[in-house]
Amino acid sequence: MSTADLGALRARTLRRGVNPLLYLLARAALVPFFRLYFRLAGVGAEHVPDSGPVILAANHRSFLDPFVIGALVRRPVFYMAKRELFERPLQARLLSALGAFPVDRGASDEQAMDTARAILARGDCVVIFPEGTRIRTPHLAAPHRGVGRLALQSGARVVPIAVIGTDRARRSVRIRPCRVRLRFGRPLGYPIAESPSPKLALWVTERIWACVALQWQWLGGQAPPREQEPARERPARAA
C-alpha cells in the first residue's frame, strides 16, 4: 500500500468517523460473544469520560485487545492498526468504518500521530498501545514516549488500562475460549504543551505506564523486573 493510499484512509477516518449503524451492529454481535466465549469482565470502565478527548493507554497482548476494550467502553473508539491490515480494499473499508486507521510500524509514522491528534481535537477517544507491539512475556514491556507526547499536545485525559488473558485466545488459526479481564484506572490529566521536550514526554509516559502497571498487578500480572529498561524514545505504535 502506497503512502498516498495510507493518507487517504486516514483522511477518511477524519472526514467520516465511525459508521454509526455498522458500529451498533458490531457491538450487538461482539459484546455478547466476548462475554460468553471469553468470559469477558471489566472493572472500572465507568472511569472513561462520557465526552471529550480521551486517550485509552493499554498494554498489548493480542490483536483482540482493541476489540475487547471497545466492547467495554460505551463510546466509539479509534485506534491505530498496522498498515498490512488495509491491503485488501473491502477489509480496509470495514476497519476504517469501525474506527481503525493505518500506521507504518517500520517507521516513525508522524502522519498516524497527526491523525490521532486530530481525532482527539474533535473530542473523540483514541486507543494507544505504548509498548508498540504485542508482548508475550509474563510482565509488561517498556513503553515508547509517544503516548506522553500525545497527552501533552492534545490535553486529553488519559485512562490507564490493563488487559490480561487475550494472549491465550489464539493458537495457530483457531480462536479458543479463555478468560479475559480488563481493569480501568482513574483518568490522568496533564497541562497542554504544544512542543514538549523528549524529556518531558518521557516523564509523562512513565507516569502513565506506572498506572497501567498498577492495574496489571491488580489483575494478577507479574511485576516488571527490577532493572527494566526506561521508556523508549520513539512514538507509540500499533499492533
Contacts in CASP RR format, 6 or more apart in sequence:
PFRMAT RR
TARGET T0000
AUTHOR 0000-0000-0000
METHOD contacts of the structure
MODEL  1
MSTADLGALRARTLRRGVNPLLYLLARAALVPFFRLYFRLAGVGAEHVPD
SGPVILAANHRSFLDPFVIGALVRRPVFYMAKRELFERPLQARLLSALGA
FPVDRGASDEQAMDTARAILARGDCVVIFPEGTRIRTPHLAAPHRGVGRL
ALQSGARVVPIAVIGTDRARRSVRIRPCRVRLRFGRPLGYPIAESPSPKL
ALWVTERIWACVALQWQWLGGQAPPREQEPARERPARAA
1 83 0 8 1.000
1 86 0 8 1.000
1 87 0 8 1.000
1 102 0 8 1.000
5 86 0 8 1.000
6 83 0 8 1.000
6 86 0 8 1.000
6 102 0 8 1.000
6 104 0 8 1.000
6 111 0 8 1.000
7 102 0 8 1.000
7 111 0 8 1.000
9 86 0 8 1.000
9 92 0 8 1.000
9 96 0 8 1.000
9 101 0 8 1.000
9 102 0 8 1.000
10 101 0 8 1.000
10 102 0 8 1.000
10 111 0 8 1.000
10 112 0 8 1.000
10 115 0 8 1.000
12 96 0 8 1.000
13 78 0 8 1.000
13 96 0 8 1.000
13 99 0 8 1.000
13 100 0 8 1.000
13 101 0 8 1.000
13 115 0 8 1.000
13 119 0 8 1.000
14 115 0 8 1.000
14 118 0 8 1.000
14 119 0 8 1.000
16 96 0 8 1.000
16 97 0 8 1.000
17 78 0 8 1.000
17 99 0 8 1.000
18 76 0 8 1.000
18 78 0 8 1.000
18 97 0 8 1.000
18 98 0 8 1.000
18 99 0 8 1.000
19 97 0 8 1.000
19 98 0 8 1.000
22 94 0 8 1.000
22 97 0 8 1.000
22 98 0 8 1.000
23 76 0 8 1.000
23 97 0 8 1.000
23 98 0 8 1.000
26 98 0 8 1.000
27 71 0 8 1.000
30 67 0 8 1.000
30 71 0 8 1.000
31 71 0 8 1.000
34 40 0 8 1.000
34 67 0 8 1.000
34 68 0 8 1.000
34 71 0 8 1.000
34 180 0 8 1.000
37 177 0 8 1.000
38 68 0 8 1.000
38 166 0 8 1.000
38 169 0 8 1.000
38 177 0 8 1.000
38 178 0 8 1.000
38 179 0 8 1.000
38 180 0 8 1.000
39 177 0 8 1.000
39 178 0 8 1.000
39 179 0 8 1.000
39 180 0 8 1.000
40 68 0 8 1.000
40 71 0 8 1.000
40 72 0 8 1.000
40 180 0 8 1.000
40 181 0 8 1.000
40 182 0 8 1.000
41 179 0 8 1.000
41 180 0 8 1.000
41 181 0 8 1.000
41 182 0 8 1.000
42 72 0 8 1.000
42 181 0 8 1.000
42 182 0 8 1.000
42 183 0 8 1.000
42 184 0 8 1.000
43 181 0 8 1.000
43 182 0 8 1.000
43 183 0 8 1.000
43 184 0 8 1.000
44 183 0 8 1.000
44 184 0 8 1.000
44 185 0 8 1.000
45 72 0 8 1.000
45 73 0 8 1.000
45 74 0 8 1.000
45 182 0 8 1.000
45 184 0 8 1.000
46 184 0 8 1.000
47 159 0 8 1.000
47 184 0 8 1.000
47 185 0 8 1.000
47 186 0 8 1.000
47 187 0 8 1.000
48 54 0 8 1.000
48 56 0 8 1.000
48 73 0 8 1.000
48 74 0 8 1.000
48 75 0 8 1.000
48 125 0 8 1.000
48 159 0 8 1.000
48 184 0 8 1.000
48 187 0 8 1.000
49 157 0 8 1.000
49 159 0 8 1.000
49 187 0 8 1.000
50 74 0 8 1.000
50 75 0 8 1.000
51 75 0 8 1.000
51 123 0 8 1.000
52 123 0 8 1.000
52 124 0 8 1.000
52 125 0 8 1.000
52 156 0 8 1.000
53 120 0 8 1.000
53 121 0 8 1.000
53 123 0 8 1.000
53 124 0 8 1.000
53 125 0 8 1.000
53 154 0 8 1.000
53 155 0 8 1.000
53 156 0 8 1.000
53 157 0 8 1.000
54 120 0 8 1.000
54 124 0 8 1.000
54 125 0 8 1.000
54 126 0 8 1.000
54 156 0 8 1.000
54 157 0 8 1.000
54 158 0 8 1.000
54 159 0 8 1.000
54 187 0 8 1.000
55 120 0 8 1.000
55 125 0 8 1.000
55 126 0 8 1.000
55 128 0 8 1.000
55 147 0 8 1.000
55 150 0 8 1.000
55 151 0 8 1.000
55 154 0 8 1.000
55 156 0 8 1.000
55 157 0 8 1.000
55 158 0 8 1.000
55 159 0 8 1.000
56 69 0 8 1.000
56 73 0 8 1.000
56 77 0 8 1.000
56 125 0 8 1.000
56 126 0 8 1.000
56 127 0 8 1.000
56 128 0 8 1.000
56 158 0 8 1.000
56 159 0 8 1.000
56 161 0 8 1.000
57 128 0 8 1.000
57 129 0 8 1.000
57 130 0 8 1.000
57 147 0 8 1.000
57 158 0 8 1.000
57 159 0 8 1.000
57 160 0 8 1.000
57 161 0 8 1.000
57 208 0 8 1.000
57 209 0 8 1.000
57 212 0 8 1.000
58 65 0 8 1.000
58 69 0 8 1.000
58 127 0 8 1.000
58 128 0 8 1.000
58 129 0 8 1.000
58 160 0 8 1.000
58 161 0 8 1.000
58 162 0 8 1.000
58 163 0 8 1.000
58 212 0 8 1.000
59 129 0 8 1.000
59 131 0 8 1.000
59 135 0 8 1.000
59 140 0 8 1.000
59 161 0 8 1.000
59 162 0 8 1.000
59 163 0 8 1.000
59 212 0 8 1.000
59 216 0 8 1.000
60 129 0 8 1.000
60 131 0 8 1.000
60 132 0 8 1.000
60 133 0 8 1.000
60 134 0 8 1.000
60 135 0 8 1.000
60 163 0 8 1.000
60 239 0 8 1.000
61 134 0 8 1.000
61 135 0 8 1.000
61 136 0 8 1.000
61 163 0 8 1.000
61 164 0 8 1.000
61 165 0 8 1.000
61 166 0 8 1.000
61 167 0 8 1.000
62 134 0 8 1.000
62 165 0 8 1.000
62 166 0 8 1.000
62 167 0 8 1.000
62 169 0 8 1.000
62 170 0 8 1.000
63 134 0 8 1.000
63 170 0 8 1.000
63 239 0 8 1.000
64 166 0 8 1.000
64 169 0 8 1.000
64 170 0 8 1.000
64 180 0 8 1.000
65 129 0 8 1.000
65 163 0 8 1.000
65 166 0 8 1.000
65 239 0 8 1.000
66 77 0 8 1.000
66 79 0 8 1.000
66 81 0 8 1.000
66 100 0 8 1.000
66 127 0 8 1.000
66 239 0 8 1.000
68 163 0 8 1.000
68 166 0 8 1.000
68 180 0 8 1.000
68 182 0 8 1.000
69 77 0 8 1.000
69 127 0 8 1.000
69 161 0 8 1.000
69 163 0 8 1.000
69 182 0 8 1.000
70 77 0 8 1.000
70 127 0 8 1.000
72 182 0 8 1.000
72 184 0 8 1.000
73 125 0 8 1.000
75 125 0 8 1.000
76 99 0 8 1.000
76 124 0 8 1.000
76 125 0 8 1.000
77 99 0 8 1.000
77 125 0 8 1.000
77 126 0 8 1.000
77 127 0 8 1.000
78 99 0 8 1.000
78 100 0 8 1.000
78 101 0 8 1.000
78 116 0 8 1.000
78 119 0 8 1.000
78 124 0 8 1.000
78 125 0 8 1.000
78 126 0 8 1.000
78 127 0 8 1.000
79 99 0 8 1.000
79 100 0 8 1.000
79 101 0 8 1.000
79 126 0 8 1.000
79 127 0 8 1.000
79 128 0 8 1.000
79 238 0 8 1.000
80 100 0 8 1.000
80 101 0 8 1.000
80 102 0 8 1.000
80 103 0 8 1.000
80 112 0 8 1.000
80 116 0 8 1.000
80 127 0 8 1.000
80 128 0 8 1.000
80 129 0 8 1.000
80 237 0 8 1.000
80 238 0 8 1.000
81 95 0 8 1.000
81 100 0 8 1.000
81 101 0 8 1.000
81 102 0 8 1.000
81 103 0 8 1.000
81 238 0 8 1.000
81 239 0 8 1.000
82 102 0 8 1.000
82 103 0 8 1.000
82 105 0 8 1.000
82 238 0 8 1.000
82 239 0 8 1.000
83 102 0 8 1.000
83 103 0 8 1.000
83 104 0 8 1.000
83 105 0 8 1.000
85 91 0 8 1.000
85 92 0 8 1.000
85 95 0 8 1.000
85 100 0 8 1.000
85 102 0 8 1.000
86 92 0 8 1.000
86 95 0 8 1.000
86 96 0 8 1.000
86 102 0 8 1.000
101 112 0 8 1.000
101 115 0 8 1.000
102 112 0 8 1.000
103 109 0 8 1.000
103 112 0 8 1.000
103 237 0 8 1.000
103 238 0 8 1.000
104 112 0 8 1.000
105 132 0 8 1.000
105 133 0 8 1.000
105 237 0 8 1.000
105 238 0 8 1.000
108 234 0 8 1.000
108 235 0 8 1.000
109 235 0 8 1.000
109 237 0 8 1.000
110 235 0 8 1.000
112 238 0 8 1.000
113 146 0 8 1.000
113 149 0 8 1.000
113 150 0 8 1.000
113 235 0 8 1.000
113 236 0 8 1.000
116 126 0 8 1.000
116 128 0 8 1.000
116 150 0 8 1.000
117 150 0 8 1.000
117 153 0 8 1.000
117 154 0 8 1.000
119 126 0 8 1.000
120 126 0 8 1.000
120 150 0 8 1.000
120 154 0 8 1.000
120 155 0 8 1.000
120 156 0 8 1.000
121 154 0 8 1.000
126 150 0 8 1.000
126 156 0 8 1.000
128 146 0 8 1.000
128 147 0 8 1.000
128 150 0 8 1.000
128 236 0 8 1.000
129 236 0 8 1.000
129 237 0 8 1.000
129 238 0 8 1.000
129 239 0 8 1.000
130 143 0 8 1.000
130 144 0 8 1.000
130 146 0 8 1.000
130 147 0 8 1.000
130 205 0 8 1.000
130 208 0 8 1.000
130 209 0 8 1.000
130 212 0 8 1.000
130 231 0 8 1.000
130 236 0 8 1.000
131 140 0 8 1.000
131 141 0 8 1.000
131 142 0 8 1.000
131 143 0 8 1.000
131 144 0 8 1.000
132 143 0 8 1.000
132 144 0 8 1.000
132 236 0 8 1.000
132 237 0 8 1.000
132 238 0 8 1.000
132 239 0 8 1.000
133 237 0 8 1.000
133 239 0 8 1.000
134 167 0 8 1.000
134 239 0 8 1.000
135 141 0 8 1.000
136 167 0 8 1.000
138 221 0 8 1.000
138 222 0 8 1.000
139 221 0 8 1.000
139 222 0 8 1.000
139 223 0 8 1.000
139 224 0 8 1.000
139 225 0 8 1.000
139 228 0 8 1.000
140 209 0 8 1.000
140 212 0 8 1.000
140 213 0 8 1.000
140 216 0 8 1.000
140 224 0 8 1.000
142 209 0 8 1.000
142 228 0 8 1.000
142 229 0 8 1.000
142 230 0 8 1.000
142 231 0 8 1.000
142 232 0 8 1.000
143 205 0 8 1.000
143 206 0 8 1.000
143 208 0 8 1.000
143 209 0 8 1.000
143 231 0 8 1.000
143 232 0 8 1.000
143 236 0 8 1.000
144 205 0 8 1.000
144 231 0 8 1.000
144 232 0 8 1.000
144 233 0 8 1.000
144 234 0 8 1.000
144 235 0 8 1.000
144 236 0 8 1.000
144 237 0 8 1.000
145 198 0 8 1.000
145 201 0 8 1.000
145 202 0 8 1.000
145 205 0 8 1.000
145 231 0 8 1.000
145 232 0 8 1.000
145 233 0 8 1.000
145 234 0 8 1.000
145 235 0 8 1.000
145 236 0 8 1.000
146 201 0 8 1.000
146 205 0 8 1.000
146 234 0 8 1.000
146 235 0 8 1.000
146 236 0 8 1.000
147 158 0 8 1.000
147 204 0 8 1.000
147 205 0 8 1.000
147 208 0 8 1.000
147 236 0 8 1.000
148 158 0 8 1.000
148 190 0 8 1.000
148 196 0 8 1.000
148 201 0 8 1.000
148 202 0 8 1.000
148 204 0 8 1.000
148 205 0 8 1.000
148 208 0 8 1.000
149 196 0 8 1.000
149 201 0 8 1.000
149 204 0 8 1.000
149 205 0 8 1.000
149 235 0 8 1.000
150 156 0 8 1.000
150 236 0 8 1.000
151 158 0 8 1.000
151 188 0 8 1.000
151 189 0 8 1.000
151 190 0 8 1.000
151 204 0 8 1.000
151 208 0 8 1.000
152 190 0 8 1.000
152 191 0 8 1.000
152 192 0 8 1.000
152 193 0 8 1.000
152 196 0 8 1.000
152 200 0 8 1.000
152 201 0 8 1.000
152 204 0 8 1.000
153 192 0 8 1.000
153 193 0 8 1.000
153 194 0 8 1.000
153 196 0 8 1.000
154 192 0 8 1.000
155 189 0 8 1.000
155 190 0 8 1.000
155 191 0 8 1.000
155 192 0 8 1.000
157 187 0 8 1.000
157 188 0 8 1.000
157 189 0 8 1.000
158 187 0 8 1.000
158 188 0 8 1.000
158 189 0 8 1.000
158 190 0 8 1.000
158 208 0 8 1.000
159 184 0 8 1.000
159 185 0 8 1.000
159 186 0 8 1.000
159 187 0 8 1.000
159 188 0 8 1.000
160 184 0 8 1.000
160 185 0 8 1.000
160 188 0 8 1.000
160 208 0 8 1.000
160 209 0 8 1.000
160 211 0 8 1.000
160 212 0 8 1.000
160 214 0 8 1.000
160 215 0 8 1.000
161 182 0 8 1.000
161 183 0 8 1.000
161 184 0 8 1.000
161 185 0 8 1.000
161 212 0 8 1.000
161 215 0 8 1.000
162 182 0 8 1.000
162 183 0 8 1.000
162 212 0 8 1.000
162 213 0 8 1.000
162 215 0 8 1.000
162 216 0 8 1.000
162 218 0 8 1.000
162 219 0 8 1.000
162 221 0 8 1.000
163 180 0 8 1.000
163 181 0 8 1.000
163 182 0 8 1.000
164 180 0 8 1.000
164 181 0 8 1.000
164 182 0 8 1.000
164 216 0 8 1.000
164 219 0 8 1.000
164 220 0 8 1.000
164 221 0 8 1.000
165 178 0 8 1.000
165 179 0 8 1.000
165 180 0 8 1.000
165 181 0 8 1.000
166 178 0 8 1.000
166 180 0 8 1.000
168 176 0 8 1.000
168 178 0 8 1.000
169 175 0 8 1.000
169 176 0 8 1.000
169 177 0 8 1.000
169 178 0 8 1.000
169 180 0 8 1.000
170 176 0 8 1.000
181 219 0 8 1.000
183 215 0 8 1.000
183 216 0 8 1.000
183 218 0 8 1.000
183 219 0 8 1.000
184 215 0 8 1.000
185 211 0 8 1.000
185 214 0 8 1.000
185 215 0 8 1.000
188 207 0 8 1.000
188 208 0 8 1.000
188 211 0 8 1.000
190 204 0 8 1.000
193 200 0 8 1.000
196 204 0 8 1.000
198 233 0 8 1.000
202 230 0 8 1.000
202 231 0 8 1.000
202 233 0 8 1.000
205 231 0 8 1.000
206 230 0 8 1.000
206 231 0 8 1.000
209 231 0 8 1.000
213 223 0 8 1.000
213 224 0 8 1.000
217 223 0 8 1.000
END
